[in-house]
Amino acid sequence: MDIIADVLERNGLLFAFVVVGGLMMISGWLSKTLTRGRLQGSAIAIMLGLVLAYFGGIQTGGESGLADIAIFSGLGLMGGAMLRDFAIVATAYGVDLQEIKKAGAAGVVALIAGIVVSFIVGAAVAAAFGYTDPESMATIGAGAATYIVGPVTGTAIGTSSEVIALSVAAGLIKAVVVMVCTPLIAPLIGLNNPKSAMAYGGLMGTTSGVAGGLAATDKRLVPYGAMTATFYTGLGCLLGPSVFYFALVGIFG
């Protein structure tokens, strides 16, 4: 066991990929078996990851969850800002700017309105719970946009890890709600064609939530909604630590 533990510690990043891959496999199985795909595997994986991080923190008394355990130390690098931001930038580069024009003015308006409204609601909720400094409000407001935009914003403006964790939780809740509610409200809002799916993806923003919800509604709509939702994430990462944050600084000091 000592030899195995030593090998895992020396290859921490490689073992981290194995752990995350195994977690994703289990989450995908749970998604198909227990929810019939209505709750996307990525959302289940995030919830399981948060649970594991919680118990890892209790076990070690540290601040980095499972990464405080030697054999899981590679998770700290894998989940760090460098690889996270690289993945976000890579996703944004995979989108063709010309494609968003197919959604027309409605898609553009939905994209901008979705980001602004989510940020305002998230910042207002943060202030209501006592997080009244601009950094915390900006981070939690960005998290209400998506659980990716929150950490990116928080890291850029130097927010505490506790507030960043809250932003992830806010984004996760939003993703789950969108996944579950999309099939229920689709008939009421005319969500049955590519154009409406693109507008919906821009309005909701959370890529995993939109993709999971549209998959449960009509699988043919998933690429259209996911495309504008990806733009939403990229635009949120740009506006969160800049325009939105400085607006809060100007208002609240």
Secondary structure as GFF3:
##gff-version 3
##sequence-region A 1 253
A	DSSP	alpha_helix	2	10	.	.	.	ID=ss1
A	DSSP	alpha_helix	12	34	.	.	.	ID=ss2
A	DSSP	alpha_helix	41	60	.	.	.	ID=ss3
A	DSSP	three_ten_helix	65	68	.	.	.	ID=ss4
A	DSSP	three_ten_helix	70	72	.	.	.	ID=ss5
A	DSSP	alpha_helix	74	78	.	.	.	ID=ss6
A	DSSP	alpha_helix	81	93	.	.	.	ID=ss7
A	DSSP	three_ten_helix	97	103	.	.	.	ID=ss8
A	DSSP	alpha_helix	104	128	.	.	.	ID=ss9
A	DSSP	alpha_helix	134	145	.	.	.	ID=ss10
A	DSSP	alpha_helix	149	157	.	.	.	ID=ss11
A	DSSP	alpha_helix	161	189	.	.	.	ID=ss12
A	DSSP	alpha_helix	194	204	.	.	.	ID=ss13
A	DSSP	alpha_helix	207	217	.	.	.	ID=ss14
A	DSSP	three_ten_helix	219	221	.	.	.	ID=ss15
A	DSSP	alpha_helix	222	239	.	.	.	ID=ss16
A	DSSP	pi_helix	240	244	.	.	.	ID=ss17
A	DSSP	alpha_helix	245	252	.	.	.	ID=ss18
###
